Amino acid sequence: MAGVAVFVVAIVFLVPSERLSQGYDWFQNWRYHKEFLRSTVFGEGSIPLWCRWSFSGKPFLADPETQIFYPGTLLYVLLPASLALPLDVLTHFALAGIGMLLFCRQRGLHPWACLFGAIAYLACGFNLAHTTVGHIFYYAAVAWAPFVFLAVEGWVQTLSPRWIAAGAGALAVQYFAGALQVSWMTMAFGCLYGIGRAVERWWDGRAPAAAGRPGRSGFTLKLAGGLAAIFALGLLLAAAQLMPTLELASLSVREGRGYAYSASPSLPPAQATHMLAPALLKRDVLACEFYGYVGISVLALAGAALGAGMFRRGGAVFLVLGALAALMMLGGATPAFQVFYYTVPGLSLFRDHSREVFILGFCLTGLATAALDRVLVGPARNPRLRLALAGSAVGVCLAAVLMQLSAPSGGGSGPAEVVWLAAAVGSAAAVILQSPQRPWTRWALPGLLLLDLLSAERVVRDRIEIPSRVPDAQEKLASVLRADGSDQGLYRFWFPRGLFMSDQGYSERRSAIEGYENMLLRRYQSYIHGMTGAPVKPDVINILTQSNFTHAPDPFPFKALNVKYAAIPAGGSYKLHVNTDPCGAAFLADRWEVLPEKTILERMRSQEFDPRQVVYLEQPPPDGLSDAAPSADPPGRASVLRNRSNRILVHVEANRPAILVLSEIHYPGWRVRVDGTEQQLLRADYILRAVRVSVGRHEVEFFFSSPSLRWGLLAGGVALGVCAALAFLGRPKGSGQGGPTG
C-alpha cells in the first residue's frame, strides 16, 4: 500500500508543472507555521506557545492547525519544508490505505475487496482535493480515521480491552493532526457505527459473553462501556491540544454565532451532482471543501449492494450513516439540519458542514467493499447479485457519462475528461465482469478505480485551486521593512492581502496587523474595526476586512499597536504611509483612567488620545497607584532587551510611579514579573498588556504559562496510564469470534 501511495502522489502532485507546494493554503499560510516552529526549536530551544508575527500576536499552540503535538510535525522540524512536505504526503497516503485495508480485513472481507477499499479511500476526492490546496492537517486527519473504525470493529467483535487503548490512541493522534471537524465526524460516526454493528451481531445471535454474564444483556452493557471508553480516553489523551483550543475558541469570533453560522456555508444541492460527474463541480474557492467524488466502480458496487440486499457485515450500518452524512452536508438546505443542530453533541461548534462528504464517501466505500466481497467469495451463479451488478453499473456509468458530456464547460473535450470517460466506462465493465472464475478482473478493477479518481481530480483541479503567486508589490514592501532596523524591528505593519501575502510577516520577522487565523480574537477584531470605524462583516473568516484601511486616517489610529508602515491601495497600485511617531514596543505612562470597554474604544479614537500620556484600564492598578497630574517631563523610558516567542524582557527606568504598557496582545496565560517578583498583569487600552512599576530601574519579564495546557497535559498523562494498562490486559475469556486481524 505504501507503493500505491507513492504512485498516487507522484502522478498527481510531483510532476514538474504542478508541484505539491503550489497548494495555495500551504503556499500562503502553513509553510510559515512550520518554518517558525523549526526556527524557534533550534534558535530558542523552546516550543512556541505564542507567535508575535501576525495579528499583533496570537496563541500559536492553541491553533490546532499548527500541529505542534502531532508526530508528523517532526519531519518539518528535522528537515527543510521542501523535503518534509512530500515525505509527509507520502506517509499519510500510505497510512490512509493501510488503515482502510486493515479495517476491511477486520470485517472479514476478501483480500482483493480490502485492496479495492484501500485505494478508494486513500485517493478519494476529499483527500485529493485538500492535498491539492495544501491542507496538510486534513490529509493527516483523514489517514487516521480508518484506524478508529478498525478499533471500534475489533472491540465489537472481541471485547478485548486492547482495542479500547488502540482506538483511543488513534483518535488522539487524529485530533493532534489539527482538522478538528474531521476528528469530530470520526468520533460521532464511529460511535454510531459501533452501536449499529453491535445491534447487527446481537440480532444475529453472535453476541459474546461479557464479564461472566453470558447473553445479550451482558454484551450490551460491556460493549456500550467500551465504546464510551474509546472516545472518552481519546479526548483525554488529546486534552493538551483540545483545552487550549477550547479556550481560544471561547474568546474568538466563532463564539456564539448560532444556527445560521453553523448551517452556512454547506453543500449546495445542485453541487451534489459532482458525485457522479466531476465536470459539474462549479468553480468556487470553497469547492475543495465539498468535493467528494469516490469513483464510478465504488458507486456501482454500492448500488449493487443495495439492490441485492447486502445488509450484513456492516452494510445496513453504512447505509444509515451515509444517509445521515448526506443530510448533514446539505446543511440549511434541509429541515433535518435543525434537528441535528439541537440534538447532535458538538455539531454546533463547526461550520461548513459540506465536509460531511468525507463520511459519505467512507460509507459508500464500505458498501462497495461488502458487495465486492460477496462477488469474490460467493457462489459462481447468483442471479440476484448479477442482475444488481449489471443494472447498477450500467445505470451509474450511463448517468455519469451523459452528465459529464452535458457539463457547461463542454465536458469530454479535454485530455483529462477523455481519460476520465474511458476510466468510467472501463470501471463499470470491470464491475460487471467481476467473478471468482476471472482472476484478471481482480487486477483490472482497482487499477481502473485509481485511474478514475486521478483523472477526475485533474478534471476539477482548476475549479478548486486558486493560483499561487506572490503579489507584485510584495518585494518592494518587504525591502522597506528590511531596510528599517530601528527598534530591533519590533514595529508593526499593515499591508493588505492584495499587496502582501498573509502571514508573510513570519518570513520577514516583522509583526503584522493582519494574517491568517481560524479563530481570530473577538476583542482584537472589535479593536481594529473600532479604530477605523469600518463595520464588521458577517463573514467570520479570520481575515480583517480590506475596507478597514483604504486611506490614511488622521490621527493615525494604531499608535498603541506600534504600527509604523501601512500600504494603502491607490489606483491599481499603492501609497506607502509612514507613521513618524510610533509609540514603541514598550512605553511608560503615568496617568490612567478606569473606563468601560466601549468607552475605551471611543476615547482611543479621539484626536487628543496619546497612549504615552494616558492609559485606559478596565480595573484599577494594585498598590494604590494614584493618577498623576500632567507633566512636561517624561515618566521614564522602557526598552525591550529580549523578545522570544514565550518570553519578553523589558528594561525600565521610571522617574515616577507609572504604568508600563507592552504593545502586545493581552491573553489568558500571560504573566509578569518585576525584578523577579510576580505582579498583577493589567489589560491596557482594550487589548494590550501592562503592569504597574515604581520609581527606579527594573527588569520586567512577561512570560506565557498556559493553565489550560498544564491541565491538558495532566489529563493526557492520566489517560495514557489507563490506556497502557488496557493494552497489557489479556483477552477476556469466552470472547466471541474475532476478525482476521483480531
LUMDO-602713 format. One record per residue (C-alpha): residue in one letter; y, z, x. Coordinates in steps of 0.02 Angstrom, whole numbers, plus 32768, in hexadecimal, padded with zeros to 4 digits. Example, Ala and Ser with C-alpha at 12.3 -4.5 7.8 and 13.67 -1.06 7.14 Angstrom:
<numis>
a7F1F81868267/s7FCB816582AC/
</numis>
This chain:
<numis>
m800080008000/a8075801C8092/g80567F6680C1/v80847F2F8011/a81247F93801C/v81507F4380C4/f81347E978077/v81A07EBD7FE0/v82317F018043/a82297E7880C7/i822D7DED8045/v82AE7E387FD0/f83287E918043/l83187E6880FA/v832B7DAB80FD/p83C47D7B8166/s843B7D4A80D9/e84217DE2806B/r840B7E7E80D0/l83E17F278087/s84837F7380C6/q84E97EFF8055/g84C27F6B7FBF/y85737F947F84/d8559804E7F66/w85068064800F/f858D7FFA8061/q862080578012/n85DE81087FFE/w8537814D8033/r8534811180E7/y85CF817B8105/h8573821580C5/k84E581F7813E/e855881D781D1/f85BB827581AA/l851C82DC819E/r84DD82978243/s858082B382A0/t85928364825B/v84E18396828B/f84F48356833D/g85AF83728353/e85C3841E8302/g8510845C8303/s85158484824A/i84E7843C81A0/p858584098142/l8599846A80A1/w86498427808C/c869E838280B6/r8759836C80CD/w876282AE80D9/s876E827F8020/f87C382C87F85/s8823833F7FF7/g877F839A8017/k86E283AA7FAE/p863E840B7FAB/f85C7839A800C/l851F83F07FF8/a853C840E7F3D/d853C83517F21/p8481832C7F12/e849982787F47/t84C082B17FF9/q840582E08003/i8421836B8082/f837C83C28058/y831883228044/p8298830480D1/g82C2824A80D9/t837382768111/l832A82A081BC/l831D81E581DB/y83DB81D681CE/v83F78270823B/l8383823782C6/l83A3817B82BE/p8438810782A6/a845280D581F1/s842E801E8217/l837C804F8248/a836480E381D5/l838C80828136/p83008000813F/l828480858178/d82BA80F180E5/v829F8064806A/l81F6803580B3/t81BB80E980AB/h81ED81017FF6/f81A6805D7FB9/a8102808E800A/l810A813C7FBD/a812C80F47F11/g809580827F1D/i802281087F64/g805781857EDF/m8038810D7E50/l7F9180D87E99/l7F57818E7EA5/f7F9581B27DF5/c7F3181207DB0/r7E9981577E14/q7EA882077DCD/r7EA281B97D21/g7DFA816E7D53/l7E3180B87D55/h7DE080287DB3/p7E2480147E66/w7E6D7F687E3F/a7EC57FAE7DA7/c7F0C80357E18/l7F4B7FB27E94/f7F997F4F7E06/g7FF27FEB7DC7/a803080187E75/i80807F6C7E8E/a80CB7F6D7DDF/y811C80157E01/l815C80027EB2/a81AA7F587E8E/c81E67F7B7DDC/g82927F3F7DAC/f82DF7FED7DA8/n82A880107E5B/l82D97F667EA1/a83837F667E4B/h83B680117E8B/t837A7FE67F38/t83DE7F457F33/v84827F9F7F11/g845F80287F90/h843180BB7F20/i83C681107FA4/f83B181AD7F39/y836881487EA9/y82DE80F07F08/a82B581957F5C/a82A481EF7EB4/v8240815F7E6A/a81C2816F7EF7/w819682237ECA/a818482137E0D/p80CC81D87E11/f809C826F7E7A/v80DE82E37DF2/f807A82867D6D/l7FE482897DE2/a7FEE83477DEC/v800083567D2F/e7F6782E87D15/g7F06834A7D97/w7F3283EF7D45/v7EFF83B27C98/q7E5883757CDC/t7E2884067D4C/l7E9B849C7D2E/s7E9C84B47DEA/p7F34851A7E22/r7F4784A67EB7/w7F8B84237E41/i8014849C7E0B/a804C84B07EBF/a804383F47EDF/g80A483C87E42/a812B844A7E63/g813F840C7F16/a814C83557EE1/l81CD837F7E5B/a823583E67ED4/v8236835B7F56/q826982E17ECE/y82FC83517E9E/f832D835B7F55/a832F829B7F56/g83D082A57EF3/a83B7823D7E54/l83B682D17DDD/q83A882677D41/v830882157D81/s82C382C17DAA/w82F283037CFE/m829A826D7CAD/t8201828B7D1A/m81FD83417CE8/a821A83267C2E/f81A282967C19/g812582E07C93/c811B837B7C27/l810383127B8A/y807F82AB7BE5/g801F83497C11/i802583867B5E/g7FED82DD7B1D/r7F5C82D07B97/a7F2683817B6E/v7F2483577AB5/e7EBE82BC7ADB/r7E3C831F7B3F/w7E3C83AA7ABD/w7E1E83297A33/d7D9082DA7A95/g7D3D83847AAF/r7D51837B7B6D/a7DC084147B82/p7D8184807C12/a7D68853A7C06/a7DFA85A47C3E/a7E0586517C8A/g7D5C86867C49/r7D8586537B98/p7D2485B57B73/g7D5E85417AEC/r7DFA84ED7AB3/s7E6A85857A9A/g7E5385C07B4D/f7E7085127B8F/t7F1085007B2B/l7F5B85A37B67/k7F3385877C1D/l7F6784D27C1A/a801184FB7BCC/g802E85837C4D/g8003850E7CDC/l807684847C9D/a810485017C8D/a80DF85427D3D/i80E684937D89/f819584717D4B/a81D985227D5A/l819F85317E0E/g81E184837E33/l828E84B57DF7/l828985567E5A/l825284FB7EF8/a82E884887EE5/a836085167EB8/a83BA850A7F60/q83F984607F26/l8401847B7E6B/m8465851D7E68/p84F884DB7ED1/t84F1843A7E6B/l84FA84977DC6/e858E84FB7E09/l85E7845A7E39/a85BD84087D92/s8607849B7D32/l86AD84817D8E/s86AD83C47D84/v86EE83447D09/r863E83347CC3/e864083E07C74/g864E83E77BB6/r865B832D7B96/g85F083357AF9/y858582B77A9B/a85F2821E7AB7/y85EB82387B73/s852E82467B75/a851081B47B00/s857881367B60/p856080C97BBD/s84AF80A47B87/l844580087B7F/p84947F897B07/p84097F507A91/a842F7E9A7AB7/q84107EBD7B70/a835E7EF97B4C/t83287E427B46/h832A7E3F7C04/m82857E9E7BFD/l823A7DF57BCE/a82AE7D7A7C24/p83137DB37CBD/a83977D2A7CAA/l83D07D7D7C09/l84157E107C6B/k84D27E027C5A/r85427E167CF0/d857D7ECA7CF2/v85AA7F487D76/l852F7FC07D22/a84A37F407D10/c843E7F947D99/e843480317D2C/f83D27FDD7CA0/y83757F517CF8/g82C07F7C7CD4/y825A7EDC7CD9/v81A37F077CFF/g814C7E5D7D03/i80FA7DE77C87/s804A7E217CB2/v80797ED77C95/l80C47EAD7BEC/a802E7E427BBE/l7FAF7EC67BEE/a80137F4E7B96/g80167EE37AFA/a7F5B7EC77B09/a7F3E7F827B17/l7F997F9B7A73/g7F437F077A20/a7E967F437A52/g7EB97FF87A24/m7EA4803C7AD5/f7EEA80E87AB9/r7E7881497B2E/r7E9B817D7BE2/g7F51819D7BB7/g7F6F80FD7B54/a7FAE81547AB8/v801781CB7B20/f806A813B7B7D/l808D80E57AD8/v80E7817C7A8F/l814781A37B2F/g817A80ED7B42/a81BE80EB7A91/l8221818B7AB2/a826881437B53/a829B80A37AFA/l82FA81067A77/m834F81717AFA/m838780DF7B65/l83DC808E7ACE/g8449812A7AC3/g84CB812B7A39/a848C808479F7/t840780E27993/p8416817E7925/a838081C67981/f83EB81EE7A19/q844C827279BA/v83A882CB7995/f837782C07A4D/y842282FD7A85/y8415839F7A24/t835B83C17A3A/v832483827AE6/p834C84027B6F/g83B883BB7BFA/l83DC83127BAB/s8492833D7B88/l84B1835B7C42/f84A382A17C6A/r84F882007C39/d84C4814B7C45/h841E81607BEC/s83F380AA7C08/r839980F17CA0/e830981267C2F/v82D180727C4A/f827D80BE7CE4/i820781247C75/l81EC80907C00/g81B180287C94/f814080B57CCF/c80F080C17C22/l80D880057C14/t808280077CBD/g801280957C81/l7FDE80307BE8/a7FC27F937C4F/t7F517FEA7CCD/a7EE980337C3F/a7ECD7F847BF8/l7EA57F397CA1/d7E287FC47CC4/r7DCF7F9F7C20/v7DC27EE77C4F/l7D7D7F0C7CFD/v7CFD7F927CCE/g7CD77F657C19/p7C527EEE7BD5/a7C607E387C03/r7C737E077B4C/n7CEF7E6B7AE8/p7D367DF97A61/r7DBC7E707A26/l7DFB7E8F7AD6/r7DF47DD67B03/l7E567DA87A68/a7ED87E2E7A8C/l7EE87DF37B41/a7EFE7D3D7B13/g7F737D5C7A83/s7FE17DD67AE1/a7FE97D6F7B81/v80127CCC7B28/g80907D1E7AB4/v80ED7D7E7B3B/c80EF7CEC7BB4/l81297C6E7B32/a81B37CE17AF5/a81ED7D077BA6/v81F17C517BDD/l824E7C187B41/m82CD7CA47B52/q82E67C807C0A/l83017BC77BEB/s83807BEE7B63/a83E47C657BCF/p84A07C3D7BD6/s84997C207C91/g841E7B937C79/g83867BF87CA9/g82FD7B967CFE/s836F7B277D65/g837F7B8C7E06/p82F77BA87E8A/a82E07C5E7E5C/e82D17C327DA3/v824F7BAC7DC9/v81E97C267E30/w81F57CA97DA9/l81BD7C2F7D20/a81287BFC7D89/a80FC7CB27DAC/a810E7CDE7CF5/v80997C547CBB/g801F7C7A7D49/s801F7D347D22/a7FF97D127C6A/a7F697CA07C9C/a7F267D217D16/v7F267DA47C8C/i7EC17D337C19/l7E467D077CA4/q7E257DBA7CDB/s7D6B7DDC7CDB/p7CEC7E3F7D40/q7C937D997D5D/r7D2D7D4A7DAE/p7D587DB37E48/w7DE07D397E7F/t7E497D677DE8/r7E567E187E2C/w7EB57DD47EC1/a7F1F7D5C7E5C/l7F627DDA7DDF/p7FB97E557E56/g7FF77DC77EC4/l80467D6C7E31/l808E7E0F7DF2/l80E57E2C7E98/l81297D7A7E97/d81627D917DE4/l81C37E307E09/l82127DF07EAA/s824A7D4A7E61/a828F7DA27DC7/e82F57E147E38/r833B7D7A7E8D/v836B7D327DE4/v83D27DCC7DB6/r84137DFB7E61/d84BF7DAD7E47/r84CA7E087DA1/i84B57EB67DE9/e85067EAC7E94/i85BE7EBB7EBB/p85E27E597F5B/s85FC7ECE7FEE/r86957EA98056/v871D7F0980AD/p87C97EFA8057/d88407E8A80B7/a88C17F1480CF/q88477F97810D/e884F7F7681C8/k890D7F7781CA/l89158019816A/a888E806781D5/s88EF803B8273/v8984809C822E/l891881378219/r88CA812682C6/a89728110831B/d89B581B282D3/g896882428334/s89E682C482FC/d89A6836882B5/q88F7833F82F4/g88EA82BC826A/l88E2834481E5/y895D82EB8171/r891A828D80DA/f892E81DE8094/w891F81887FEC/f88ED80D17FF7/p88B1807D7F55/r87FE803C7F4E/g883A7F897F49/l88877FA37FF5/f880E80208042/m875580428024/s872880E47FCF/d86F18169804A/q8734810580DD/g878981A7810E/y86E081E28150/s86E4815881D2/e879C816E81FE/r878D822D8208/r8824823C8197/s8828829780F1/a8847822C8057/i888982547FAB/e880881E07F5E/g875081BE7F80/y86AE81B57F22/e865F824C7ECE/n85E782607E3D/m863383057E08/l86EE83017E28/l873A83AE7E1B/r879383C37D75/r882584247DC1/y883F839F7E46/q884483147DC5/s88C083787D5D/y892C83947DF7/i893382DC7E28/h895A82A37D78/g89D583307D5E/m8A3583077DFC/t8A41824D7DD5/g8A5682597D1A/a89CB81DA7D01/p895681F47C6C/v88A282267C8A/k883281937C60/p879C81B87BF0/d872281717C70/v86E782057CD6/i86A5819F7D66/n86E081FB7DFE/i876881827E3A/l881D81B57E1C/t887981327DB7/q88D980AD7E16/s896D80C27DA0/n898D816B7DF2/f89E681237E87/t8A2E80767E6C/h8ADD80A47EA8/a8B2E81257F1A/p8B6A81B77EAE/d8C01821B7EE2/p8BE882A47F13/f8B4282817F65/p8AC482DE7EF6/f8A4083117F73/k8A9983787FF6/a8A23840A7FDB/l898F83997FFF/n89DC836280A4/v89DC82A98073/k8A35824180F4/y8A05818C80CD/a89F381308029/a89D780778011/i8A2880357F73/p89EA7F8F7F29/a8A767F0F7F22/g8A657E597EEE/g89B67E3C7F2E/s89DA7E9C7FCE/y8A147F4E7FEA/k8AA67FB78024/l8A8480488099/h8ADF80E78067/v8AF2816D80ED/n8B19822080C0/t8B89825A814E/d8B7D8312811F/p8AC7834680FF/c8AA6840080F4/g8A1E84028177/a89688437816D/a899D84EF8164/f8A47853C813E/l8A9A85E28114/a8B058611807E/d8B5186BD8062/r8B7C86A67FA9/w8AFE869D7F1D/e8AF4869A7E60/v8A6286BF7DEB/l8A5B863B7D62/p89DE85F07CE5/e898185537D18/k89E584D67CB0/t8A8A85217CE5/i8A5985117D9D/l8A3F84557D8B/e8AE684427D31/r8B4384A37DB8/m8AF084407E45/r8B2E839D7DF9/s8BE183D97E03/q8C5583887E81/e8C8484347EC4/f8BD184657EEC/d8BAA847F7FA4/p8AFF84D27FC6/r8B45851D8067/q8BC9857D8006/v8B6485C27F75/v8AAB85D07F4C/y8A6A85D17E9A/l89D886487E80/e896A866F7DEB/q895687267E1D/p89C387987E88/p899687AD7F40/p894788517F7A/d899988E27FD5/g8A3688DE7F6B/l8A89884D7FC6/s8B3388377F72/d8B9587997F54/a8C1087807FE2/a8CC487467FCD/p8CEB86948003/s8D0E868780BD/a8D4985FC812E/d8CD2863581B6/p8C1F85F581AA/p8B9C867B8186/g8B398645821F/r8AC285BD8251/a8A0B85928239/s899E85168296/v88EA84E38282/l888985088321/r87DF84CB82E9/n87AA846A824F/r86EE84628234/s868B84338199/n866884E58162/r86EA854481C7/i87A5853581E8/l880385A08267/v88C185B58255/h893A860982CD/v89CB86608274/e8A6E86A882B7/a8AC586FC8223/n8B78873B8231/r8B64879D818E/p8ADB87B8810C/a8AAB870F80C3/i8A2886A7806D/l89C5863280DE/v899B8594807C/l8911852280BA/s891E8470807C/e886884718047/i8813847A7F9E/h87EA85257F55/y873385317F23/p86B485BD7F05/g866185EF7FA8/w86FB85E18016/r872986878066/v87AA86BE80E6/r87B987398176/v885E877181C3/d884487B48274/g878B87CB824D/t87A5882D81AB/e877A87D68109/q880B87C5808F/q882087877FDD/l882886CA7FCF/l88B386917F5B/r88C785F17EF7/a897285A87F20/d89D185167ED3/y894784F87E53/i88BF84B87ECB/l88DA84FA7F7D/r8899858D7FE2/a890C8618801A/v890B86C78062/r898C8751807C/v89BF87728132/s8A2C87FC817C/v8AAE87F28206/g8A6D87BE82B1/r89EA874D82FE/h8946873282A5/e88A686CF82B2/v887686998202/e87C9865281E4/f879B85F98143/f86DE85E48133/f866985A180AF/s85D8860F8077/s859085D87FD1/p854086637F68/s84E985E07EFC/l849785997F97/r845B86457FCF/w8410866B7F24/g83C185BD7F20/l837085D77FCA/l832D86807F92/a82E486367EF2/g829985A77F54/g8249861D7FD0/v81F686827F46/a81B785E47EF1/l817585A37F97/g810F86417FAD/v80C5862F7EFF/c809985787F1E/a804785A47FC4/a7FDC86267F6C/l7FAA85A97EE6/a7F8185247F67/f7F0485977FBD/l7EAE85D07F1E/g7E0185857F01/r7DD585197E6D/p7DB0857F7DD1/k7CF985877DA2/g7CC585227D0E/s7D5184A57D21/g7D4284057CC1/q7D2383587D02/g7D9D83247D88/g7DDF82787DAB/p7DAB82127E42/t7E3282627EAE/g7E1D830F7E63/
</numis>
